[in-house]
Amino acid sequence: MAAVAALTSCFFSAPTAVAEGAHITDVQHVNDRWDKVSVFSPAMNKVIVNDVYKAAGGGAPTFYLLPGIDGGDNLDPGASFAPGTKSWFGMTDIPGFFGNKYVNVVSPLGGQFSWWTDWVNDSSKQYQTYMTRELPPLINSAYNTNGVNAVGGLSSTGGTAVDYAVQAPGVFRAVGSYSGFLTPSEPQAAQQVALTLGSGGASAENMWGPLGGPTWVAHDPSKNLDKLRGVAIYAGAAGGSVGDVDRLPPGFGGNFTGGFIEGIVAESTKKFADAAAAAGVPVTYVLRPQGSHTWGLFESEMQESWNTTIGPALGS
């Protein structure tokens, strides 16, 4: 495991006004701590469902967790998951880990093959606007938070979570990338993003314009490190081989596809960490010897990010 770099944090102003038209349309109480909150996004003209694990009392910070490329739904042939359950609240033990921690945990659902960013040529995909302007003020009001936020993402949304701090200064005090893609504007990397989106029938050029162009650079965390100064950053990845951290069933095999993907994101994560070190921007960078792009790995990275980086930055 790589050494953990020192990290800094500073106090940011939180969003205080709800984006015009954004509002909560419904709240379903799963249990005394878990709500499903439906929010109308005027930017996309649709309703997004969000899992919310409430802090035990008011005045707590909020930790947002982005879904992966599937938006919380199942895309694996032969596997069976109910809609919305291939998600942070469905695949990891949110109550078990956060039950004794003073924080609200919020995870939106949906947005398959969207990278959870704002698309330049698709008004139905304006997820950055939703996550940085529309949702946080509503959560702050509904759950009486202290207005201090952090965000983490897995795989395709790992880089997006870090990019939010670039695009919306002051909204997130800490960010976490869990086996994420942090160098998307590089030529080979942009091609990999295009292939990933193309597998879902989406065009990467509709997302950020010509591959590797100015909009791609603007959304590349490794190219915007000065804008990340003062943000607590966690960036984790793994070697790609199957290990206990993956929590795969006996006889599952080598998970070669997951291992291949993990190798790509591990290289991207290292490039980001190296660039940050060269720029003098502190990052908690962790490379695990084993792990093959599984929910077991993502959960372990998220928990580690909380313990080392995000929890301390939020004061929790």
Secondary structure as GFF3:
##gff-version 3
##sequence-region A 1 316
A	DSSP	beta_strand	23	29	.	.	.	ID=ss1
A	DSSP	beta_strand	34	41	.	.	.	ID=ss2
A	DSSP	beta_strand	46	53	.	.	.	ID=ss3
A	DSSP	beta_strand	62	65	.	.	.	ID=ss4
A	DSSP	alpha_helix	88	91	.	.	.	ID=ss5
A	DSSP	alpha_helix	94	98	.	.	.	ID=ss6
A	DSSP	beta_strand	104	108	.	.	.	ID=ss7
A	DSSP	alpha_helix	127	129	.	.	.	ID=ss8
A	DSSP	pi_helix	130	134	.	.	.	ID=ss9
A	DSSP	alpha_helix	135	142	.	.	.	ID=ss10
A	DSSP	beta_strand	149	154	.	.	.	ID=ss11
A	DSSP	three_ten_helix	155	157	.	.	.	ID=ss12
A	DSSP	alpha_helix	158	167	.	.	.	ID=ss13
A	DSSP	beta_strand	174	178	.	.	.	ID=ss14
A	DSSP	alpha_helix	187	198	.	.	.	ID=ss15
A	DSSP	alpha_helix	204	208	.	.	.	ID=ss16
A	DSSP	alpha_helix	214	218	.	.	.	ID=ss17
A	DSSP	three_ten_helix	221	223	.	.	.	ID=ss18
A	DSSP	three_ten_helix	225	228	.	.	.	ID=ss19
A	DSSP	beta_strand	232	238	.	.	.	ID=ss20
A	DSSP	three_ten_helix	244	246	.	.	.	ID=ss21
A	DSSP	alpha_helix	256	279	.	.	.	ID=ss22
A	DSSP	beta_strand	284	288	.	.	.	ID=ss23
A	DSSP	alpha_helix	295	305	.	.	.	ID=ss24
A	DSSP	pi_helix	306	310	.	.	.	ID=ss25
A	DSSP	alpha_helix	311	314	.	.	.	ID=ss26
###
